[in-house]
Structures are given as C-alpha cells and as structure tokens.
Amino acid sequence: MGYTTSGIRNIALVGQASAGKTSLVETLLLQAGATRSRGSLARGTTVSDFDPQEKRLQHSLDSTICSFDYNGTHINLIDTPGYPDFLGRTLSVLEAVEAVAVVVSAVSPLDTFTERLMEFARERELCRLIIVNKIDSRDAHSADVLQQLRESFGPECLPLNLPAGGGDGVVDCFFQPHGRATDFSSVEAAHTQIIDQVVELDEKLMALYLEQGEEISPEQLHDPFEQALREGHLVPVCFTSAEGGAGVPELLQVFERLMPNPAEGNAPPFLKGTAENAERVAVTPDPNRHVIAHVFKVSIDPYVGKLGVLRVHQGTIRPGSQLFVGDARKPIKIAHLFRLLGKDTSEITAAVPGDICAIAKVDELHLDAVLHDSHDEDQYHLKPVSYPPAMLGMAIEPERRGDEQRLADTLHKLTAEDPCVRIEHHAAVNETVLYGMGEFHLRVLLERMTERYGVHVKTHPPSIPYRETITRPADGHCRHKKQTGGAGQFGEVYLRVEALGRGVGFEFVDDVVGGAIPGQYIPAVEKGVRQVLTEGALAGFPIQDVRVTVYDGKHHAVDSKEVAFVSAGRKAFLDALAKAAPIVLEPIMRVEITAPASAIGDITGDLATKRARINGNDSLPGQRATLNAFVPLAEISEYQSRLKALTGGQGAYTMELSHYDPVPARKQQELVQAWRPRSEEE
C-alpha cells in the first residue's frame, strides 16, 4: 500500500443526469493509468455502470467507488447517480468524502438537482469544486455557465483554468498562469481573482502580496487555499471535456495538489448519545487510536452476498481485526479487506484513517453503521442525514401464492441498499405499499426484484386510508341470547357513543354500577367494540375519534360467558353508530412545493382543481419559490408527473399527513355503495 492519510484524496462526483460524470471517470482512470482503455456508455463497458440494469438504461443507478493511484497519491473517486429519484444513494456516500466535485454541463442550464447538491454539501461543510464538462461541444456556452454559477452560488466560484481553442484545451490560471489566449476572460484576471480570494485568509501572505508586491507561489498558498475550501470562502471551477480529454490532466493535478486530504477537510460530525442528549465528539485521523469507521454503502448480490463499503475515520483496520457493529456486545471478525475499482475487488493488508474499503459477507453490517474496536465508542454515530421522503407509493403483492416470504426478504434487501425506499403494511386494507422517490425509481426497483431476485409481483395504486367517525351522540343496545341443547349464551349491553376531537383516537369507558355486567365481562364488551373499530360500519374503514361508554346491561348466572358479551358489545356498538350520523373522513396532506417562481401561478391554478387550500408562498434565491397548501391525498397521490409537466421537471414537493376532514357528500355515497355489496357477500 505504501501511503498514509496525507496521501489520500476522497472525492465524490455529483450532478445532474447527462452532465457526463461516468464518462469523466473513464477519462480520469485512463489518464491516471488505472485502466488500459476508455469504456463506453453505449457499449456498456464503463467501470462505473457495471450492473446489467445500468448498462441497459445507460444511466448510473447507484454510486460506484473507483480507487486508483496517481503520482504517489491514492484517490478514492465516487461516481454517483444523476437522477433526483436516486438522491438518497448520492447523499449517503457524501458522508465518506472531504470534497464534492459538482459536475455541470457547458451545454445545459443549471437545474434544481445541482442546486440541492450544492446546498447539501455546504450544510455538511464539505469542500466544493465545480467541474464544467463538455466544453468542446458545438452548443457549449462556458462563459454563460460560469456567470450562472456565480449568480446561483456566489462570487466565491472562481476558475482555476479557462477553456481555450474552442474547448480543445484549457489554460492554467493558478499553478502556471501563462500560455495561449483563452476563449473568454483572461488568465491574468482569473489568477488575480483567485489569489485575492485566498490571501484574504492569511494576514502575513496578504501583507507580502499587497504591500511588498511579492509573487506568491502555489506552495505558499496551500494552507490558506485549504482553509478557504473548508470555510466555503472559495469554490474552484475547472473546465473539462470527458470525450475530448481537454482539462483532464489538469483536473487530476487539482485533485492531487489542491483537494484536501482527510486531515485537512472539516472533521466529520460524529455524535455520542441519543436524540437531544447526543453530544459532538472529536474523531481524529490517527492510525494508532481506537478504530472508528462508518458504513456508507451496502450492496446485496444474490451470488456474492452482502458487501459493506466503509470509510475509516480513526485507527487502522487489518484482516483479523475484531470490530463491534454499533452497540453490539459481540464483535465481528474481519476476514478480508478489499479495495474497489467498479465491480473489481483487490485484497489489501490494511486500511488507514481516510481510506475507503469493503468488507464482504458480514450480515450484521447495515447502512450508517459505525464500526469500532472498543466499547469506549459505543453510541457513536454520524449526525443523521435528512433524506428526502419517498412520496410515490405502489401497492404490491406476489404473483404466485406462497411467495410472500420471498417478497418480504427482497423488500428488506431493497431498503438495506437505498435509504429512500420505504415499505409500509396497511393492515386495514391488508396492503403492502412500496414507496419510492418517483416513477422511474419504482420502475427500477420492480425490475430489480424480477431480474436480480426472481420475484414477480402484481401492482396497483395504493388504497387511500379513509377513516370513519360520528357527528352526534347516540345510544345502542343489544340483548344476545342463544339457547342450544346444553348451556346457553346470554349477555345484554347498553352503551353510549359520542364524538371526540379530530385526531384524539378512541376511548372506552366502563360506567356500569351495581354489577349489572360483572367486571370480568367488561373486557369482552370492549373486544366486541374494537372489532367494529377496525372493520368500520359505514364504508368499511377504521373508526376513530369516538368515545364508547358502557353504562348498563344484564347477565345470567349460568348462561353468561365471554363470547356472549363480545357479540352483545359488537352489536350494541353497531346499533349506536347507525343512529350517530356516521361520516367518512379523508387524509389531508400538508404539501410544500419548490419550483421556479415563474411556475407558481400555474401550480396554484392546478391545485385549485384538486380541492386544495393554499396556505401562502415564499420567494427563494435563484428565482425560485415555495408554495404551501393543504390537499386531500386522494387528489395528489400521483402528483409527481403533473408537477413535472407544470415545471419542466424543475419542481419538487414533500408532503406529510396533516389531519382528517369529511369527504364530500358525493364521494361518501360512492364509498358506501362500493362497500355494501362486499359486506353483503361476506
């Protein structure tokens, strides 16, 4: 291995789909001598997109680690998906790097996905670099893109090099600021801008530079340059062409000489303790201290098994090391450590602080797990990432009877790999619902279930979780009497129902006096009542926000038994509900939409057709705005494609349950009529 923490660079390439990240990785690997030929997306031969699904779609669906050596520096480069649907897979790997290289296209305008990634990297205090790719394209507008970057992300976005010859090369503006003419601006202006920005952070250097007029060497600028990156005071911009190779040798030099090593980046936000009691703890890249490592990616292959990819933050891991996973009392033993270059693995003898490696076939590993070799580090965890919520749901069931367990196992694997996959079982309608970030995400997940795990499913839109309640108080009564050849059944119940506040739930009150119903039978009455609560009485939906008070009844010394009072309680409750003016409630969602300000009018008009209640909007930087509204779930359950159409793919939304409201009378009638035939059949 032969390198130390200071010789490592961890960099994630992020950015919108089609910006050319995967092609750029290919050119970087070839330039560094890590591969012998440049792979092709069209032919499915790239190092990053090795999964059959990725080859077929010609898009990255997961993050890929590419580790290689260049000029004595070990670079861990992570290629990430560019589709917003796979944002969770991108955000999880950013926990493993010091620097985020945001790749944008010289051909396309900036999109919201790029803005979200820049904002996330800034919030996590990661050093940022912007790479403008495709500078040799016929439609390239490199000068306009640089201007747009500065307008969107601030004047601290400054070029380290500039395109020349129509994008067939670049001219260095930092290390050796001279050479041929550039396509726009000038080397001198760019050099002065970046030096001015960096020396602001070092008073001695500033004095040398301003007062004595001395030329400052790149070596003198190294430490303040790293400080400027850490503080977000500087976001360097590099120009490249992944296809033509322009700017790629210069980019490798930037990775090697200017990107932070693990000791120079901002310390990872490790906490000890739980919830509000968690306190920040210092984790230092010292190879001789206790081991602390973090699992930032999990992949599960039917043939290879589980592969956990981890970043070492402190200490040294070797084959034979015994490590605890989280707060487990029993350690796991590390049999082999692997370095990754796409799907290829090579065994290594040690992983030092800052390094990225993989461990295979350890079932205890899970995404976000912290590995450590001492109980002193129990309860250590990284500050949780705020993943975007999975909004689009699809109800699924196995095509073949008996495949329920295989389906459950497969869903568990999908959630283990992707933090933005959510599974819910809706007991009221006996539905398993798979939630993803969008239609493409769900399609990829369903294909993966079939192709990788051999599980075939039927799908349909998830049922809306309607509820029932009452609007006025009423009394109910049932006298259950059954006489057979032997002992009979007898139980009589009087009860009262009344509405509770919305969202309160259910209350059961025993108000029986004088032993009219003996105490041992009261739980049986409640059991009968609760049966109706789950089954519904009007349209087959669970009942909520109701208080049931049992106040009288009769029993028989011989014939009274539990089963009689279950039945009497159930029928008395149904009798009361029929008189209590029951209604159907629907879930109302609190929705927040982020979109270009120019689209807010169209969105508001569209929401008006969905029975929405607009709750105001706010302006955001970059000519964007947010809009808040309350919308019935039935009207917005498939809103993603509509918002995409209204905003040209530039809109995003989140929603959460706010409260329940009565459905319109016509809708209630439809739901009641749809349930009656089913209830009569049963």
N, C-alpha and C positions, 0 to 999 in steps of 0.2 A: 504494500500500500504506500508507505513512504511519505505521507503528508500529514500535516497537523491541522488543527482548527483554523489557523490563519490562512491555510491554503485551500479552503473550501469556499465555494460560492453556491448559494441556493437561490434559484430564480424561477418564478412561475410566469409563463407566457399566458396572458389572458386577453380577452377582447371578443368582439362580435364575430359571428359566423362569417366565413368567406374573407376575413381580413388577411388570411394566409399564414396562420400560426404553425400549422402542421408542415406546410411547405418550407417555412423558415427554419423549423427544427431540422428538416432534412439537409438543407444547405449548410447550416451551422455544424452538424455532425460530419458532413463530408469535408468541410473546410478544416475542422479540428483533427481530421484523420481517424475519427471514431468509426466511420463506415467507408466502404470502398466505392460505393455508387449511391447516387441520389434516388431515393424512392419516389414513386408516382402515386398520387391520389387516384387517378383514373385506372391505373393497373392494380391498385390495392397492394402496393409494395412498400408503403411508408412504415417507418419504425413505430410511430405513434398509433396509427389506426390499424391494429393487427386483428381486432375482433371481426369475425365474419359479417356481423351486422354493420359495423363501421365501414367495412370495405364495400358492402352493397350500397349503403346510403351515401358514401363518400363524405362523411362528416364525423368528427370526433363526438363520441357519446360518453366518454369517461376520460379522466385525467391519466396521463402516462408519464412515468419517470424515465428520463434519459440521462444516465450518468456517464461522464467521459472526462478524460484528462486533456488539458491544453496548456502548453508552456509551463508545465510543473504545477498548474492549478487544477484542482478537482472541481468540476462543475456539475451540479445536480439541476438539470433543466426539466421543468414540469410543463407539459403541453396540456391545455385544458379545453373543455368543450366551449363552443361559442354560442350555442343556443340558450336563450333565457330559461328554457324548460329544465336545463341541467345545471342551473346556477348553484344548487346545493353541492354538487360534486366539485365545482370550482372553488367555492368558498372554503370547503373543508381542507383542501390542500394548501391554501394560503397560510394555514397555521404552521406549515413546515418550512417557510422561506423567510429570508430577510428582505428580499427585493421582489417587487411585482413589475414585470415588463408588460405594459398595456399596448397591444398591437392594434393599430388603426390602419385603414386603407387610404392611400392617397387618391383613390377614385371615389370613395363613398363618404357621405357626411357622417358626423358622429351620431350615434344612436343612444337611447336611454340605457341600454345594457352596459355600454362603455362607461357612461356616467355613474351607474350604480357600482361598477367595479372600482372606479377611481375613488369614489366616496368611501367604499368599504375599506380599501387599502389605507386611505387617510385616517379613518376612525381607528383601525387596528395599529396605527403608527408604523406601517411598513414603508420602506423606501420605495419610491416610484420612479420608473423610467418609461418613457413613451417611445415606441418604435413605429415610424410611419413607413409602411410597406407598399410595394407596387409602384415605386417612384418612376419606373421606366414604362409604365402603361401609357397607351395613347391618350387615355382620358384622365391622367394624373393631374392633380391640382395641389401640388405640395405646399406652395406658398399660402394658398387659401386654407389648407388643413392646419398649418402651423398657426395661422391667425385665429382660426376657430378654436384650437386647443387653448390658446392664451385667453380667449374670451370666456371659454367654459370653465377652465381650471386655474386661471390666474396668470399673472406676468412672470411667475417663477418657472413657467415652462419655457426653457431656453435650449436652442440647438447646440449639440456637441459637434455636429458636422452638417454640411449642406449639400444638396444634390448638385451635380454638375453634368454637363454634356447631355442635357435632356434626360437625366436619370440613369446614364450608363456608368456612373461612379459617384463618389462623394468626396468632399474636401474636408479634412480635419480642421476643426476650429478650436481645439483645446490643446492637444499634445504638441502638434507641429503646425501652427496656424499660418500656413502659406501654401501656395500651389496655384492651380489653374482657376479661372473665373467660375463662379457659381451661378446656378440658374436664377437665383434671386438673392436679395440681401448681399452681404459681403462677409468674408472671413474675418476681417478686422473688426467689424461691428459686432459680429457674434462672439468673437473672442473677448472683446472688451466687456460685453454684457455679462458673460458667464464669470469672468474674473471678478468684476464688480460685485456680483451676487455672492460669490464665495468669500471674498476677503472681508465682507461686512461682519462676518462672524469671528474674525481674528484681528484684534486691535494692533498687534505688532506687525502683522503682514500688511494691514491697511496702511500703517504709517510708512512702511517701506515702499509700498506701491504708490501712495498718493504724494507723500512728502519728498521722498528721495528719488521717485520716478524709476525705481529698480524693476527690472523684468522678473516676474515671479515664475519659478519653474513648476511643472506639474507635481514634482515630489514635495515641494513646499506646500502645495495646495491640497495634498492628500487628506490630511486630518480635518481641515475646515470643510473640504468637499463632503467627507463622510458625515460631518455634523449637519451640514446643510441638507443632506438627504434624510437624515434621521428626523430633523425638525420640520421637514416639508418645505424648507426655505428654497429648495431647488428641485425641480422635476426635469431632468435632462431629456432632450428629444434627439433621437437618432433616425437617420433615413436609410432605408434598405430596399433591395429588390430580392425577394426569395428566389424568383425564377431566374433573373439575370446574374445574381450574385453580388450586385453593387452594394457596398456598405457592409457586407457580411464579415470580412476580415476586421474591419474597424469595430464592428459590434462585439466580436469576440475579445478584442483588445479592451473595450469598455467593460465587459463582464470581468475580465481578469484584473484590470488595473483600477477601476473606479467603483464597481459594485461592492457593497460591504461584505466582509467575512462574518461568520457567526458571532465573533466577539465585538464587531463594530456596529451591528444592527441594534435596534431597540430591543431590550430584554423582553422575552415572551411573557404574556400576562398570566403567570401561574398564581393560583389561589389555593389556600388551605382552609378546609372547613366547608360548611354547607350554607346555602341561601344567604341570608343577611349577616350571618356570623363569619362568612368567608373573608379571609384577610390576604392581601398580596404578599407573596413570598419571593425571595430572590433565588433565582436559578442561574448559576454561572457556568460558562463553558470550560470547566476544569476537568481534565481527563482522569484525575486521581480522586475525585469526590464520589459520593454515592451516585448511582445511576438514576437518571430521570429521563424517560423517553415518552413520546406521545404517538399514538396510532392515529394517522390522519387519513388513511385509505384502507378499505377492506375489499378484496375481490374474492369471489367464490366460484371456483371452476369445478364442474362435475367430475373431472378426471384428476386434477391437481389437488383439489380441496381448498381450504381457506388460506388466503395469503394476506398477511397483515403488513402494511408498509408503515414504517415509523421513522420519526426524526429523533435523533439523540440530542438532548439539550445539556446533559451533565453526565460526567462519568464515562466509562468505556465498557462497551458490551463485547463479549467474546463468546464463541461457541463453548458451551459448558456453563455459562453464566446462569444463575438461578434468579429469576425475577418474579415479583408479585404483580398481578394484574389488578390495578385499582386497590381496593381494600381487602382482597382475598387473603386468607390466612395461609393457604398452601401455595408455594411457588411453582412456576413452570420452569422447565429446563430448556435452554436454547441449544438445539442440536446443530443447526446450521444458520449462518448469516449470508444473505445474498445481496449483491448489487444488481440493479435493474437497468437494462437498456431496452425499452419497449417490453416485448414478451420474453426476451432473453435474460437469463439469470447467470451470474457468475459468483462463485463462493468466495467470501472474504474472511480474513482471520480476526478482524476487529473493526468496530465502528466507534469513532471518537466523537466528542461533542461537535455538533453541527452537521454530522453526516446523516445520510438517508439510506436506510437498508430495509430488507424484507425478511420476514420470518414465515415459514410455511407450516401448515398442518397443526396449528395451535388453536383448538376450538374456543378457548377462553377469550381470545382477542376479539375486540369489538371497536367500532369507530369511536374515537375520542377517549379510548382507554389510556391511562397513564401507567407505564411500567417502571418499577423501581426495585432496588435490591435491599432496601432497609425499611422496617416499619416506621422509622422516623418520618418517612414521606407518605404515610397513609393519609388519605383525604386530600391529596394533591390533585388539582385538575386545572386545565386551562380555562380562562374566562369564556363562558359559553358564547358561541356564535349565534347571532339572530338570523336563522334561516328563514327565507320567505315561506309562508304557509302554502301547503298543497291545496289548491282551490277546486280543481275539477275532479269529480267523482264518477266512478263507473261500477255498477253492481256486477259481481262475477260469481259464477258457480261452475263446478266441473261438468264437462260434457258427459263423462261416464260416472255412473254411480259407483261408489267405493273409492273414488279418487279424492275424497275430502281431505284426508290426511296429507296426501302428496301436495295438494294445493296449499294447505296450511304451511307445510315445510318450505315450499317455493316462495310464498309470500314473505316468510321470515327471512329468507336469503335476500330477497329484493330490498327489504327495509334495512338489512345489515349493510348493504353496499351504498345505499343512497339516502342521505338524511332528509330528502324532500319527498320520500314516498311514505304514505300513511295508510294504515289499514284500520277500518272500523267495522265492528259487527253490530248491526242494528237489530237487537233482539226482538223489538216489537213487530218487525216485518220479516224477521229471520233472513236478513240480507248481509252479505259480506261486501263492503264497498272499498275499492282501491282508489286512493286519491293521489293525483299527480299534479305537476305544475302546468300542464296543458295537454292538448290533444296529441301532439307529437310525442310527448313524454309517455302518455298512456299507451300509445301505439307501440313504442319501442319496448315498453315493459311487457305488453301482451306477446309480442314477437319473441322476446327473450324467454318468457315462460314456455312457449311452444318449442323453440329451436334448441335452447340450452338445457331445459329441464324436462321436456316431453310432456308437459301438462297442457291439455286443451280445455279451454273454458268457453262458456256462453256468457254474453254480456248484455246489459240493458241499463238504461238510465236509472240511478238510484231513486227509491221512493222518497217523497217529501215527508219528513217526520211530523205529520199533523198531530194535534192533541185534541182532547175534548174537555169541556168543563161545563158548569151550570151557571145560570144567571139569577136564580131566585131560590129561596129556601123551600123545602118540601119534606113531607113525612112519608115513610114507607113501612109496609107491614107484610109479613109472611108467616103463615102457620103451616109448618111442614109436618105432615102426618102420613105414615106409611105402615100398613099392617100386613104382615106376611104370616106364614104358618107358625113361626116361632115368635121371638121378641120383635116388637115393632120399632119404629123410629118416630120420635116426636121432638119438635123444637119450634118455639114461636118467638119472633123478634119484631120489636118496634124500634125504628131508628129515624133520625132526622138528618138531612143534608143541608149544608149552606156553603156558599161560595167564599173562598179565601182570596187574598190579593194575588195579582198575577205574579207567578214565579215562586209562590210560597211552597207549593207541593201538595202534601196530603197530611191530614191529621185524623187520628182515630181516638175517640173519647168514650170511656166507659162511665155512663151516668146511671147505671142500674142500681136501685136501692132495694133493700129488704130481701135480697137473694132471689128475686124473680127469675133471673138467669144465674145459676151458680157460677162462681168465679172461674172454675176450671173449664167452662164452655165459652168464656169471652174470647180467648184466642181463636177458637173455631169460628166464631162470628166474624172476627177480623179477617181470618183466612178467606172466608167466602166473599167478603167485601173486596179484598185485594185481588181476587180472581177477576172481578169485573173491572177493576182499575186497569189491569193490563190488557184486557180483551176489548174494552170500550162498550158503549151501549147505544150510540147513535150512528156512527160510521165505522166502527172497528178500530179506533185509535185509542191509545192510552189516555186515561182521565187524570187531570191534575187540578190543583188549586181548589180542593174540596175538603171540608171537614165533615166527618161522619160521627154522629153521636148516638150510641145505643142507649135508650132510656127505659125500656121495659121489655117484658116478654114472659113466657111461661115455660115450665119444664115438667117432665114426668119422672117420677122416682125410678121407674123400671125402664121405660122406653127411650128416655133421653140419652143421647150419645153424641159424640163429637160430629160424626158425619151429618146428623140431622141439623145441627146448628150451623155447619158450613153451608148447607143448602139453604137454610132459612135466612142466613145473613146475606147470601148472594142475591136471593130473590127479593128480599126486602129492599136492598140497595137499588136493584133494577126498577122496582116499583117507585121508589123515591125519585130516581133520576128522570123517569118518564114525565113526572109532574114538575120538574125543576127547570124547565125550558133549557135543555142542553144545547150547546153550540160547539162548532168545530173551530179550533184555533190553528193559525199557521205561523211558522217561524219567520220573524222579521230580522233581516241581517243589517248590521252596520257596515256599510261599504265605503272604502276610501279609494278613490281613483286618482292616479297620477298620469298626466298626459300633457302634450303640447297645449299651451294656453289657447291657441287658435282653434282647438278641437272641443273646448269645454262647452261652447254653445250647442254643438251637435249632440254631445253626450247628454247634456241636460234635457234637451228635447226628446232624445230617445228614452231616457229614464222616465220621463213623464208618461210614456205609453206603458210603463211597467208598474204602475201604481206606486211609484217611488215618492218619498218625501225628502226633498232636497234640504240639506242642513247647512249649506254655505260652501264657499270655496276660498282658497288662498293662493296667492302667487308664490312661485318658487324661482330661484335663479335659473338662468338659461332659457327664458321664455317658456317656462313650464308652470303648471298649476295643479293643485289638488282639489278634489271635489268630494264632499262627504254627503251621504244620503242613507236613508233607511229604505230598504227594498225587500218585498216578500221573496223568500227563497225560491218559490215556485216560478217567479218571473226572471230570476237571474242565475239559475243553476247551470246554464250553459252560456254564460255571458261572454266568455273569453273570445270566441270567434267574432261576436258582434263588436266588442271593443277594438279588436284588431282591425276590423273593417273601417270603423269610425276614425281611427288614429293612424292608419297606415302602418300598423304594427308597433307604434311608439307608445302605446298606453299600457299601463299595468294596474292591477287592483288587488286589494286584500279585503276579506270580509270575515266577520265573526258574528255569532248569534247575539242579538241584542235583547229581544223579548218575543212574546207571542201575542198576536192580535186576532180577533174574529175574522174568519174568511168572509168574502162577500156572500150574500144570501144564495145567489145562483150557483156558486161553486159548492156551497154546503149541500145544496139539493143534489148536485151531481155525485158528490162523495157518498151521501146517504143512499142514493139509488144504486150506486155501484156495489155497496156493501150488502144491501138487503138480499139480493139473490144468493150471494155466497153464504150469508148467515142462515138462510132458509135451507140451503143444500146441506149444511152441516147439521 
